[in-house]
C-alpha cells in the first residue's frame, strides 16, 4: 500500500480546533483536537497535516477519554490536510470507537482523503457542510 501525499507536512500545533468555550470537554494534542458537543465528538486536524499512525493513535486516546465508554458519532474536519500514510489509513479503517463518522472537507483534495478511509468499520460519509455532517452523524444516536 502506498502513502498518500498531497503536499508538504505541517509542524504540530498546540490546538488546531476553533476557540473553545470555557469548561468544554476536549483533548488537544499534536496535530489534533477532539471536543464533545452534545453527545457528538468533533475532531479537527491541523491544516497542512500529513497524518501518521502515531497521530491517529493519539486522536483515539482523546476519543476514548471523551466518550466515557460509549460509541458516539464523530465529525472529522479534514480541511487543509496534505495526506495520510498507509499505516495511518489502516489504523483508521480498523477503528471501532465511534458509531458513525462524518468527514467534513472543502473540495476535491479533502474528498480524496475521505474516500481512502471510507471503508472503515463505522458507517461514514463525506460532507462540505459542517452542520449537515453533524446532523447526519447524530442520526445514528437517535436510532435513524
GROMACS elastic network, one bead per residue, 0.5 to 0.9 nm:
[ bonds ]
;  ai    aj funct       b0    kb
    1    86     6  0.60748   500
    1    87     6  0.87612   500
    2    85     6  0.75781   500
    2    86     6  0.58637   500
    3    83     6  0.79073   500
    3    84     6  0.65027   500
    3    87     6  0.82012   500
    3    89     6  0.87345   500
    4    50     6  0.87555   500
    4    82     6  0.83137   500
    4    83     6  0.52408   500
    4    84     6  0.54026   500
    4    85     6  0.58778   500
    4    86     6  0.71849   500
    4   113     6  0.81329   500
    5     8     6  0.77877   500
    5     9     6  0.87977   500
    5    50     6  0.74534   500
    5    82     6  0.61220   500
    5    84     6  0.67640   500
    5    85     6  0.77618   500
    6    50     6  0.85987   500
    6    81     6  0.81211   500
    6    83     6  0.54382   500
    6    84     6  0.88416   500
    6   109     6  0.76793   500
    7    48     6  0.77831   500
    7    50     6  0.83203   500
    7    81     6  0.84784   500
    7    82     6  0.50059   500
    7    83     6  0.72562   500
    8    48     6  0.69696   500
    8    49     6  0.80023   500
    8    50     6  0.75259   500
    8    82     6  0.65477   500
    8    83     6  0.86745   500
    9    48     6  0.56909   500
    9    49     6  0.52236   500
    9    51     6  0.85051   500
    9    81     6  0.84203   500
    9    82     6  0.65951   500
    9    83     6  0.80736   500
   10    13     6  0.86390   500
   10    31     6  0.88629   500
   10    46     6  0.79725   500
   10    47     6  0.73805   500
   10    49     6  0.50850   500
   10    50     6  0.70422   500
   10    81     6  0.88341   500
   10    82     6  0.85133   500
   11    30     6  0.88258   500
   11    31     6  0.79886   500
   11    46     6  0.88560   500
   11    48     6  0.80846   500
   11    49     6  0.74615   500
   12    15     6  0.86892   500
   12    16     6  0.89181   500
   12    29     6  0.85770   500
   12    30     6  0.51348   500
   12    31     6  0.50086   500
   12    32     6  0.85743   500
   12    46     6  0.74987   500
   12    49     6  0.79001   500
   13    16     6  0.64461   500
   13    29     6  0.80564   500
   13    30     6  0.59973   500
   13    31     6  0.59193   500
   13    32     6  0.82633   500
   13    46     6  0.70170   500
   14    28     6  0.72365   500
   14    29     6  0.64954   500
   14    30     6  0.63402   500
   14    31     6  0.76011   500
   14    32     6  0.85458   500
   14    33     6  0.89370   500
   15    18     6  0.80984   500
   15    28     6  0.56496   500
   15    29     6  0.67092   500
   15    30     6  0.74318   500
   15    31     6  0.72666   500
   15    32     6  0.66629   500
   15    33     6  0.60192   500
   15    44     6  0.88265   500
   15    45     6  0.89962   500
   15    46     6  0.77177   500
   16    28     6  0.79085   500
   16    29     6  0.89013   500
   16    30     6  0.87027   500
   16    31     6  0.67110   500
   16    32     6  0.59917   500
   16    33     6  0.60730   500
   16    44     6  0.61932   500
   16    45     6  0.61864   500
   16    47     6  0.75746   500
   17    20     6  0.77050   500
   17    28     6  0.79602   500
   17    32     6  0.74120   500
   17    33     6  0.54884   500
   17    34     6  0.77838   500
   17    35     6  0.84883   500
   17    43     6  0.77358   500
   17    44     6  0.54681   500
   17    45     6  0.76247   500
   17    46     6  0.77020   500
   18    44     6  0.84283   500
   20    23     6  0.83427   500
   20    24     6  0.66737   500
   20    26     6  0.86195   500
   20    35     6  0.87183   500
   21    24     6  0.56052   500
   22    25     6  0.88876   500
   23    26     6  0.88948   500
   24    35     6  0.72753   500
   24    36     6  0.71908   500
   24    37     6  0.81751   500
   25    34     6  0.86107   500
   25    35     6  0.59283   500
   25    36     6  0.57482   500
   25    37     6  0.83577   500
   25    66     6  0.71181   500
   26    33     6  0.70500   500
   26    34     6  0.54722   500
   26    36     6  0.63088   500
   26    62     6  0.76386   500
   26    66     6  0.70922   500
   27    32     6  0.82406   500
   27    33     6  0.56535   500
   27    34     6  0.51493   500
   27    35     6  0.64391   500
   27    59     6  0.81780   500
   27    61     6  0.84806   500
   27    62     6  0.51756   500
   27    63     6  0.80220   500
   27    65     6  0.80295   500
   27    66     6  0.76555   500
   28    31     6  0.81103   500
   28    32     6  0.58863   500
   28    34     6  0.62252   500
   28    35     6  0.82693   500
   28    59     6  0.84914   500
   28    62     6  0.77297   500
   29    32     6  0.57064   500
   29    33     6  0.63167   500
   29    34     6  0.88968   500
   29    58     6  0.75088   500
   29    59     6  0.79256   500
   29    62     6  0.86524   500
   30    33     6  0.81538   500
   30    46     6  0.86475   500
   30    55     6  0.73596   500
   30    58     6  0.80775   500
   30    59     6  0.89771   500
   31    44     6  0.83172   500
   31    45     6  0.57265   500
   31    46     6  0.51825   500
   31    47     6  0.86026   500
   31    49     6  0.69389   500
   31    51     6  0.82206   500
   31    55     6  0.68480   500
   31    59     6  0.87451   500
   32    43     6  0.68306   500
   32    44     6  0.55611   500
   32    46     6  0.60909   500
   32    55     6  0.76991   500
   32    56     6  0.89148   500
   32    58     6  0.82939   500
   32    59     6  0.65360   500
   33    42     6  0.80706   500
   33    43     6  0.55781   500
   33    44     6  0.53288   500
   33    45     6  0.68288   500
   33    46     6  0.83841   500
   33    59     6  0.75739   500
   33    62     6  0.81293   500
   34    41     6  0.65898   500
   34    42     6  0.54724   500
   34    44     6  0.65660   500
   34    59     6  0.72579   500
   34    62     6  0.63176   500
   34    63     6  0.68613   500
   34    66     6  0.81929   500
   34    76     6  0.89554   500
   35    40     6  0.82508   500
   35    41     6  0.56450   500
   35    42     6  0.52607   500
   35    43     6  0.65389   500
   35    44     6  0.87736   500
   35    62     6  0.85580   500
   35    63     6  0.85811   500
   35    66     6  0.76490   500
   36    39     6  0.64743   500
   36    40     6  0.56999   500
   36    42     6  0.64292   500
   36    66     6  0.67779   500
   36    67     6  0.80727   500
   37    40     6  0.50495   500
   37    41     6  0.61392   500
   37    42     6  0.71723   500
   38    41     6  0.82700   500
   39    67     6  0.84057   500
   39    72     6  0.66375   500
   39    73     6  0.77181   500
   39   138     6  0.82127   500
   39   141     6  0.82668   500
   40    67     6  0.88519   500
   40    72     6  0.60234   500
   40    73     6  0.54271   500
   40    74     6  0.60326   500
   40    75     6  0.76658   500
   40   134     6  0.77963   500
   40   137     6  0.78766   500
   40   138     6  0.69660   500
   40   141     6  0.87705   500
   41    63     6  0.74734   500
   41    66     6  0.79563   500
   41    67     6  0.77992   500
   41    72     6  0.67071   500
   41    73     6  0.62056   500
   41    75     6  0.63040   500
   41    76     6  0.85421   500
   41    98     6  0.88510   500
   42    73     6  0.85873   500
   42    74     6  0.56422   500
   42    76     6  0.60076   500
   42    77     6  0.77483   500
   42   134     6  0.86359   500
   43    59     6  0.81571   500
   43    63     6  0.87804   500
   43    74     6  0.72662   500
   43    75     6  0.60941   500
   43    77     6  0.61253   500
   43    78     6  0.88866   500
   44    47     6  0.87917   500
   44    75     6  0.84784   500
   44    76     6  0.59953   500
   44    78     6  0.69505   500
   44    79     6  0.84833   500
   45    48     6  0.86027   500
   45    49     6  0.69266   500
   45    51     6  0.86613   500
   45    76     6  0.77556   500
   45    77     6  0.63104   500
   45    78     6  0.61247   500
   45    79     6  0.77050   500
   45    80     6  0.84498   500
   45    81     6  0.72204   500
   46    49     6  0.56683   500
   46    78     6  0.83117   500
   46    79     6  0.82683   500
   46    80     6  0.75990   500
   46    81     6  0.71014   500
   47    78     6  0.77967   500
   47    79     6  0.63127   500
   47    81     6  0.51232   500
   47    82     6  0.78576   500
   48    79     6  0.86114   500
   48    80     6  0.54154   500
   48    82     6  0.53900   500
   48    83     6  0.84159   500
   49    80     6  0.75103   500
   49    82     6  0.56183   500
   49    83     6  0.68623   500
   49    84     6  0.82982   500
   50    81     6  0.64842   500
   50    82     6  0.53992   500
   50    84     6  0.53829   500
   50    85     6  0.73315   500
   51    54     6  0.80076   500
   51    55     6  0.58649   500
   51    56     6  0.70281   500
   51    81     6  0.81714   500
   51    82     6  0.82547   500
   51    83     6  0.62670   500
   51    85     6  0.61886   500
   51    88     6  0.65196   500
   51    89     6  0.86387   500
   52    55     6  0.51851   500
   52    56     6  0.65066   500
   52    57     6  0.87849   500
   52    84     6  0.62916   500
   52    85     6  0.54778   500
   52    86     6  0.81706   500
   52    87     6  0.69605   500
   52    88     6  0.50190   500
   52    89     6  0.83692   500
   53    56     6  0.50854   500
   53    57     6  0.61425   500
   53    58     6  0.85599   500
   53    84     6  0.86663   500
   53    85     6  0.72939   500
   53    86     6  0.83363   500
   53    87     6  0.55318   500
   53    89     6  0.77096   500
   53    90     6  0.83587   500
   53    91     6  0.66207   500
   53    92     6  0.86590   500
   54    57     6  0.51691   500
   54    58     6  0.61114   500
   54    59     6  0.86427   500
   54    88     6  0.76046   500
   55    58     6  0.51764   500
   55    59     6  0.63030   500
   55    60     6  0.87631   500
   55    88     6  0.77605   500
   56    59     6  0.51512   500
   56    60     6  0.63164   500
   56    61     6  0.88193   500
   56    88     6  0.61762   500
   56    89     6  0.86666   500
   56    91     6  0.70039   500
   56    92     6  0.70589   500
   57    61     6  0.64040   500
   57    62     6  0.89745   500
   57    88     6  0.84748   500
   57    91     6  0.77314   500
   57    92     6  0.89302   500
   58    61     6  0.51210   500
   58    62     6  0.68038   500
   58    63     6  0.89358   500
   59    62     6  0.51832   500
   59    63     6  0.63149   500
   59    64     6  0.87433   500
   60    64     6  0.60294   500
   60    65     6  0.83892   500
   60    95     6  0.85114   500
   60    97     6  0.77052   500
   61    64     6  0.52889   500
   61    65     6  0.61532   500
   61    66     6  0.86780   500
   62    65     6  0.50110   500
   62    66     6  0.60501   500
   62    67     6  0.83974   500
   63    66     6  0.53117   500
   63    67     6  0.58822   500
   63    68     6  0.87949   500
   63    72     6  0.89979   500
   63    74     6  0.89386   500
   63    97     6  0.73340   500
   63    98     6  0.83852   500
   64    67     6  0.53711   500
   64    68     6  0.66889   500
   64    69     6  0.67799   500
   64    70     6  0.85526   500
   64    97     6  0.72090   500
   65    68     6  0.61798   500
   65    69     6  0.81190   500
   66    69     6  0.83361   500
   67    70     6  0.53517   500
   67    71     6  0.68815   500
   67    72     6  0.64777   500
   67    97     6  0.86339   500
   67    98     6  0.87746   500
   68    71     6  0.87697   500
   69    72     6  0.89370   500
   69    97     6  0.88266   500
   70    97     6  0.81888   500
   70    98     6  0.80328   500
   70    99     6  0.88770   500
   71    96     6  0.81804   500
   71    97     6  0.58529   500
   71    99     6  0.51455   500
   71   100     6  0.85078   500
   72    97     6  0.77149   500
   72    98     6  0.50849   500
   72    99     6  0.54353   500
   72   100     6  0.73788   500
   72   137     6  0.89133   500
   72   138     6  0.86170   500
   72   140     6  0.86549   500
   72   141     6  0.72880   500
   73    98     6  0.54725   500
   73    99     6  0.50141   500
   73   101     6  0.60591   500
   73   102     6  0.80550   500
   73   134     6  0.85445   500
   73   137     6  0.53882   500
   73   138     6  0.62747   500
   73   139     6  0.87471   500
   73   140     6  0.70783   500
   73   141     6  0.70472   500
   74    98     6  0.63611   500
   74    99     6  0.75514   500
   74   100     6  0.60876   500
   74   102     6  0.62866   500
   74   103     6  0.84957   500
   74   134     6  0.80701   500
   74   137     6  0.66102   500
   74   138     6  0.86133   500
   75   100     6  0.83518   500
   75   101     6  0.57204   500
   75   103     6  0.58631   500
   75   104     6  0.70897   500
   75   130     6  0.81018   500
   75   133     6  0.66791   500
   75   134     6  0.63596   500
   75   137     6  0.70241   500
   76   101     6  0.71325   500
   76   102     6  0.61790   500
   76   104     6  0.59951   500
   76   105     6  0.87109   500
   77   102     6  0.85791   500
   77   103     6  0.60579   500
   77   105     6  0.62802   500
   77   130     6  0.81846   500
   78    81     6  0.57926   500
   78   103     6  0.68416   500
   78   104     6  0.59012   500
   78   105     6  0.52728   500
   78   106     6  0.81571   500
   78   110     6  0.59530   500
   78   111     6  0.87513   500
   78   113     6  0.79925   500
   78   114     6  0.79507   500
   79   104     6  0.71429   500
   79   106     6  0.59828   500
   79   107     6  0.83473   500
   79   109     6  0.86890   500
   79   110     6  0.62516   500
   80   105     6  0.81272   500
   80   106     6  0.82035   500
   80   109     6  0.82855   500
   80   110     6  0.73576   500
   81    84     6  0.83928   500
   81   109     6  0.82335   500
   81   110     6  0.71717   500
   81   113     6  0.83916   500
   82   109     6  0.80350   500
   82   110     6  0.85656   500
   82   113     6  0.86170   500
   83   109     6  0.89304   500
   83   113     6  0.68209   500
   84    87     6  0.83073   500
   84    88     6  0.62049   500
   84    89     6  0.64179   500
   84   113     6  0.74634   500
   85    88     6  0.51645   500
   85    89     6  0.62285   500
   85    90     6  0.87218   500
   86    89     6  0.50901   500
   86    90     6  0.62791   500
   86    91     6  0.87239   500
   87    90     6  0.50785   500
   87    91     6  0.62537   500
   87    92     6  0.87023   500
   88    91     6  0.50546   500
   88    92     6  0.62429   500
   88    93     6  0.86581   500
   89    92     6  0.50909   500
   89    93     6  0.61720   500
   89    94     6  0.87101   500
   89   116     6  0.72811   500
   89   117     6  0.62111   500
   90    93     6  0.50711   500
   90    94     6  0.62827   500
   90    95     6  0.87688   500
   90   117     6  0.81838   500
   90   120     6  0.88962   500
   91    94     6  0.52658   500
   91    95     6  0.63448   500
   92    95     6  0.52594   500
   92    96     6  0.88308   500
   92   117     6  0.65538   500
   92   120     6  0.66658   500
   92   121     6  0.88088   500
   93    96     6  0.85465   500
   93   116     6  0.89754   500
   93   117     6  0.59104   500
   93   118     6  0.76895   500
   93   119     6  0.63897   500
   93   121     6  0.63275   500
   93   122     6  0.84407   500
   94   120     6  0.61819   500
   94   121     6  0.62250   500
   94   122     6  0.89443   500
   95    98     6  0.77205   500
   95   120     6  0.68642   500
   95   121     6  0.63475   500
   95   122     6  0.74913   500
   96    99     6  0.76323   500
   96   120     6  0.81999   500
   96   121     6  0.59026   500
   96   122     6  0.63208   500
   97   122     6  0.81992   500
   98   101     6  0.70109   500
   98   121     6  0.89138   500
   98   122     6  0.64370   500
   98   123     6  0.89718   500
   99   121     6  0.89403   500
   99   122     6  0.57546   500
   99   123     6  0.70889   500
   99   137     6  0.83344   500
   99   140     6  0.69013   500
   99   141     6  0.79579   500
  100   122     6  0.52441   500
  100   124     6  0.58143   500
  100   125     6  0.85415   500
  100   136     6  0.87116   500
  100   137     6  0.57538   500
  100   138     6  0.82557   500
  100   139     6  0.89577   500
  100   140     6  0.67043   500
  100   141     6  0.88341   500
  101   118     6  0.89128   500
  101   122     6  0.64726   500
  101   123     6  0.61718   500
  101   125     6  0.66691   500
  101   126     6  0.87260   500
  101   133     6  0.86984   500
  101   137     6  0.64005   500
  102   123     6  0.84609   500
  102   124     6  0.55457   500
  102   125     6  0.51015   500
  102   126     6  0.58987   500
  102   127     6  0.69914   500
  102   130     6  0.88764   500
  102   133     6  0.53650   500
  102   134     6  0.71546   500
  102   136     6  0.73399   500
  102   137     6  0.59453   500
  103   110     6  0.86465   500
  103   111     6  0.84564   500
  103   114     6  0.64262   500
  103   124     6  0.73609   500
  103   125     6  0.61234   500
  103   127     6  0.59914   500
  103   128     6  0.82441   500
  103   130     6  0.86662   500
  103   133     6  0.70474   500
  104   110     6  0.78179   500
  104   111     6  0.84760   500
  104   114     6  0.85114   500
  104   125     6  0.87887   500
  104   126     6  0.60291   500
  104   128     6  0.53713   500
  104   129     6  0.66425   500
  104   130     6  0.60500   500
  104   133     6  0.67033   500
  105   108     6  0.83051   500
  105   109     6  0.82138   500
  105   111     6  0.65168   500
  105   114     6  0.83701   500
  105   126     6  0.74432   500
  105   127     6  0.64156   500
  105   128     6  0.51151   500
  105   129     6  0.78596   500
  105   130     6  0.84768   500
  106   109     6  0.80145   500
  106   110     6  0.63509   500
  106   111     6  0.78955   500
  106   127     6  0.83373   500
  106   128     6  0.54579   500
  106   129     6  0.83660   500
  107   110     6  0.56309   500
  107   111     6  0.61654   500
  107   112     6  0.87954   500
  107   128     6  0.73898   500
  108   112     6  0.61115   500
  108   113     6  0.86989   500
  109   112     6  0.52075   500
  109   113     6  0.64492   500
  109   114     6  0.87592   500
  110   113     6  0.51482   500
  110   114     6  0.61948   500
  110   115     6  0.85969   500
  110   126     6  0.89248   500
  111   114     6  0.50598   500
  111   115     6  0.60823   500
  111   116     6  0.87932   500
  111   126     6  0.68364   500
  111   127     6  0.84511   500
  111   128     6  0.89278   500
  112   115     6  0.50393   500
  112   116     6  0.64960   500
  113   116     6  0.53626   500
  113   117     6  0.70353   500
  113   118     6  0.88800   500
  114   117     6  0.54753   500
  114   118     6  0.59653   500
  114   124     6  0.89674   500
  114   125     6  0.81268   500
  114   126     6  0.66149   500
  115   119     6  0.79847   500
  115   125     6  0.88047   500
  115   126     6  0.80541   500
  116   119     6  0.75911   500
  117   120     6  0.60125   500
  117   124     6  0.86916   500
  118   121     6  0.88982   500
  118   122     6  0.86844   500
  118   123     6  0.79588   500
  118   124     6  0.58800   500
  118   125     6  0.70755   500
  118   126     6  0.84892   500
  119   122     6  0.79678   500
  119   123     6  0.79293   500
  119   124     6  0.76777   500
  120   123     6  0.70484   500
  120   124     6  0.74443   500
  121   124     6  0.87463   500
  124   137     6  0.85438   500
  125   133     6  0.81017   500
  125   136     6  0.86585   500
  125   137     6  0.88651   500
  126   133     6  0.76192   500
  127   130     6  0.70980   500
  127   132     6  0.70208   500
  127   133     6  0.57342   500
  128   132     6  0.81033   500
  128   133     6  0.78346   500
  129   132     6  0.52997   500
  129   133     6  0.61680   500
  129   134     6  0.86962   500
  130   133     6  0.50143   500
  130   134     6  0.61606   500
  130   135     6  0.86159   500
  131   134     6  0.52140   500
  131   135     6  0.61919   500
  131   136     6  0.86685   500
  132   135     6  0.50552   500
  132   136     6  0.61070   500
  132   137     6  0.85113   500
  133   136     6  0.52583   500
  133   137     6  0.61135   500
  133   138     6  0.85912   500
  134   137     6  0.50985   500
  134   138     6  0.60735   500
  134   139     6  0.87186   500
  135   138     6  0.52131   500
  135   139     6  0.64566   500
  136   139     6  0.52635   500
  136   140     6  0.75853   500
  137   140     6  0.60549   500
  137   141     6  0.76065   500
  138   141     6  0.51329   500
  138   142     6  0.65117   500
  138   143     6  0.88897   500
  138   144     6  0.89297   500
  139   142     6  0.50489   500
  139   143     6  0.63217   500
  139   144     6  0.52752   500
  140   143     6  0.51568   500
  140   144     6  0.56848   500
  141   144     6  0.76420   500
